């Protein structure tokens, strides 16, 4: 019985250590996704901007860091695109779409994924309308 308790305790401690070792950028990404899902776009934007700011002064990024950064830019593009569509003010709408376009372009240049290109294309199409 004591042996089982020790194993359970050890397993729990190992899981806690592994979970707590995640980087701040990963936590910022998760918080950003959470805020986006519940419709708090401003808070989501702040979280994604923290990720972008974290990597802004680094000239060489690992593959994983590049993926995280590209995803943060893509998520920002989606948020600004959504905000542009929600705006009734034409000037504000074009401003938001311009920011969305810039973020989508950055995500695609960092990591040329089809989904990033599709988002960028949708934004460009919306800017022409």
URGI-V496660 format. One record per residue. RES is the residue in one small letter. SS is DSSP state (H for helix, E for strand, - for the rest). BURIAL is + if it has 9 or more other C-alpha atoms within 8 Angstrom, else -. D_CENTER is the distance of its C-alpha to the mean C-alpha in Angstrom with 1 decimal. Layout:
BEGIN
res = (RES | RES)
ss = (SS | SS)
burial = (BURIAL | BURIAL)
d_center = (D_CENTER | D_CENTER)
END
This chain:
BEGIN
res = (x | x | x | x | x | x | x | x | x | x | x | x | x | x | x | x | x | x | x | x | x | x | x | x | x | x | x | x | x | x | x | x | x | x | x | x | x | x | x | x | x | x | x | x | x | x | x | x | x | x | x | x | x | x | x | x | x | x | x | x | x | x | x | x | x | x | x | x | x | x | x | x | x | x | x | x | x | x | x | x | x | x | x | x | x | x | x | x | x | x | x | x | x | x | x | x | x | x | x | x | x | x | x | x | x | x | x | x | x | x | x | x | x | x | x | x | x | x | x | x | x | x | x | x | x | x | x | x | x)
ss = (- | H | H | H | H | H | H | H | H | H | H | H | H | H | H | H | H | H | H | H | - | - | - | H | H | H | H | H | H | H | H | H | H | H | H | H | H | - | - | - | H | H | H | H | H | H | H | H | H | H | H | H | H | H | H | - | - | - | - | - | - | - | H | H | H | H | H | H | H | H | H | H | H | H | H | H | H | H | H | H | H | H | H | H | H | H | - | - | - | H | H | H | H | H | H | H | H | H | H | H | H | H | H | H | H | H | H | H | H | H | - | - | - | H | H | H | H | H | H | H | H | H | H | H | H | H | H | H | -)
burial = (- | - | - | - | - | - | - | - | - | - | - | - | - | - | - | - | - | - | - | - | - | - | - | - | + | + | + | + | + | - | + | + | + | + | + | + | - | - | - | + | + | - | + | + | + | + | + | + | + | + | + | + | - | - | - | - | - | - | - | - | - | - | - | - | - | + | + | + | + | + | + | + | + | + | + | + | + | + | + | + | + | - | + | + | - | - | + | - | - | - | - | + | + | + | + | + | + | + | + | + | + | + | + | + | + | + | + | + | - | + | + | + | - | - | - | + | + | - | + | + | - | - | + | + | - | - | + | - | -)
d_center = (45.9 | 44.9 | 43.5 | 41.2 | 40.0 | 39.3 | 37.3 | 35.2 | 34.7 | 33.8 | 31.3 | 29.7 | 29.6 | 28.0 | 25.3 | 24.6 | 24.5 | 22.1 | 19.7 | 20.0 | 19.4 | 15.6 | 14.1 | 12.7 | 9.4 | 9.2 | 10.4 | 8.1 | 5.1 | 8.0 | 9.2 | 6.4 | 6.9 | 10.5 | 10.9 | 9.7 | 12.2 | 14.9 | 14.6 | 13.8 | 11.8 | 12.9 | 11.8 | 8.3 | 8.4 | 10.1 | 7.8 | 5.0 | 8.3 | 9.6 | 7.5 | 8.7 | 12.0 | 12.4 | 12.6 | 14.4 | 17.9 | 17.8 | 19.7 | 19.4 | 16.4 | 16.9 | 15.7 | 13.3 | 11.9 | 11.8 | 9.9 | 7.1 | 7.3 | 7.7 | 4.8 | 2.8 | 6.2 | 6.5 | 4.5 | 6.5 | 9.3 | 9.6 | 9.8 | 12.3 | 14.1 | 14.6 | 15.9 | 18.1 | 19.6 | 20.3 | 22.1 | 25.9 | 26.4 | 26.5 | 25.9 | 22.8 | 21.6 | 22.1 | 20.4 | 17.2 | 17.5 | 18.2 | 15.0 | 13.1 | 15.3 | 14.6 | 10.8 | 11.6 | 14.3 | 12.4 | 10.1 | 13.4 | 15.4 | 13.4 | 13.5 | 15.7 | 14.7 | 16.6 | 13.8 | 12.2 | 15.8 | 16.6 | 13.9 | 15.3 | 18.8 | 18.4 | 17.4 | 20.3 | 22.6 | 21.8 | 22.6 | 25.9 | 27.0)
END
